[in-house]
C-alpha cells in the first residue's frame, strides 16, 4: 500500500463530525486545494436521524444514501435501507483518478467498512493506488479498529474541538 497521509476527524455519534468536515471543505476550496469525495449529511425525521444524503464535495450534487424507511430497490443493512445508486456514486467518487496530491473526503468510515461493505473498496483503492491525503470522519470508539483494519501508517487524529486552522495547516503543504 502507498503511504497516504490520513487525517481522521473523530467524535461520538451526532456530535458534529460532518459539520466539521463541511467547514474544512469550505476552507480547502478557498485555498484552491484539489478535493474530491463526499459527505453524508443526516436528516432528522420525527426526532430521529432517519435519512442520510450523499453530497459530492465538488459538484454539490446530492442523492439519498439511506433511509430508515423501506424503499423498493434499496437494500437493508442494519436499521437502514441503502440506495444502490448512491453507493455506486460514492464508490465512483473514491475510485476516479484525480490529479495527484488531492484531498479525498470520506464521511464516514465505520462499522460497515470494518465489515468490508459500503466504502471499504473505495478506501482501499485510495490507499493502494494513490498518494492523496485522505480526510475522513470516524466515530471515536472505532478509530483504533479503522487504523488496524486498513493498516494506516501516517495518521493524524483530530477531535471535534480542534481548531479548523490546525487541521488545514496539515493539508496546505500539498500546494
N, C-alpha and C positions, 0 to 999 in steps of 0.2 A: 504494500500500500504506500501511496505517497504520504508525505508528512504535511498534511494540511494544517493550517492554524485553525483551531476550533474555538469559538467563543460561545460559551453557554450562559444564557440568562436564566436564572433559576429563582423559583419561589413556589409557594404552595398553590394548589388548585384555586383559581378565582382571585388571585392576588394582584394580577396585572401584568403578567409576562407578555401578553400580546400587545398591550398598550405601550409597554416599554420598547418592544421591537418596533412598533409603528413610529415612535418618537425617534429612534435611532435611524430608521429607514429615511425619515424626512431629513435628518442631519446629513446622512450619506449623500442623498440626492443633491442637497445644497452644495456639497463639496465635489460634485461631479464624479463620485466614486461609482464604478460599474457594479450594479447589483442585479440579482435575479432571485427567483424563488417566490415564496408565498407566505401569507399569514392566514390563520384560521380564526375568524372573528366570531365570537359567540353571540347568540341572540337569546333573550330570555322570553319564555312563553309560560304564562301562568305561574310566575315566580321561580321558574326552574330553567337552567340552561338546557334548552331542548333543540337547538339548531346551531350548526356551525357553517359559515360561508367561507369558501376558499377565495382569497384575493391575490391575484398576480401583482407583485410589487412594482412591476413596470407598467403594464397596461391598465392596471386598476380594474380589469375585468373581474367579475365575480361569478361564482357558481355555488349552489348549495352542495356542501360537502356531506353533511349528515343531519339527520333529524331524529327526534325521539318518537316520531310517528311513522308507522309503516307506510311506505310508498311503493307502488308497483314498480318493479325493476331494480329497486335498491336492495342491498343485501345486509343482513343483520350481523353486527359484531357487538357483543355485549348489549347494552340498552339502546344503542343507536342503529339506525338504518343508513347505510352509506351509498352514495351516488357513485356508480362505477365510472361515469363520465368525469366526475370531479377527481377521483383517484387517478385516472389516466392523465388528466390535466396536470395534477401535481407531479406525477412521475415524469411527464414530459418536461415540465419546468426544471426538474432536477437533473435530467439526463441530456438536455440540449447542450451543445458545445457553446460556451461563452468565451469572450476574449479572456486571455489569461489575466490572472490576478483580479478576478471578480469576487464579490462578496455574495455568497449564496445563503438566502434566508429560508429556514425551515421552522415553521411554527405548527406543531411542536413534535418533538421526538419523545415517545413514551412507551406505554405498555404494548401497543400494537407492534411497534418497531422492534421491541425486545423479543417478540414472538415471530419475527420475520414477516410482518404484514405492513400494509399501507405504505409508508415512506422508506421502509427498510432498504429496498433495492435501489431507490434513488439516492439515498445517503451513501450506500456502498459504492455506487457509480462515482460520486464526487470524491470519495476517499481514495478509490483505486485509480482514477483516470485524470484527476486534475490537481492543480496546486492552489485552488481557490481557498479563500478564507470562508469558513462555514460559521454562520451566525444562527444559533438555534435556541429555542426555548425548551427547557426540560424541568419537570417537577422536581423539587428539591430532593425528595426521597428516592428518586430514580437516577440521579446524576452518576453515582458510582457504577450502577448497573449499565448505563449507557456507555460510559467510558470503557468499561471492561468488554461489553458486547462488541463494540466497534473498534477495539484496540486503539483508542485515541491516544496519540503521543503528545502533541502540543496543544494543551487545553488551558484556556483561561476561563475561570468561573466568576461570574458576577451575580450578586444578589440584587434584588429589585431596588434596594435603597442606594446602590452605587450611582454616582452622577453619570449622566449620559456622556459627558465630555471625556471621562476616564475610559469609557468603552470605545468611543470614537478614536481616541488617541492610539489605541492598539490596532485600529484598522487603517487609519490615514497613511501610514508608511507605504501602503500599496501604490500610491500615486506614482 
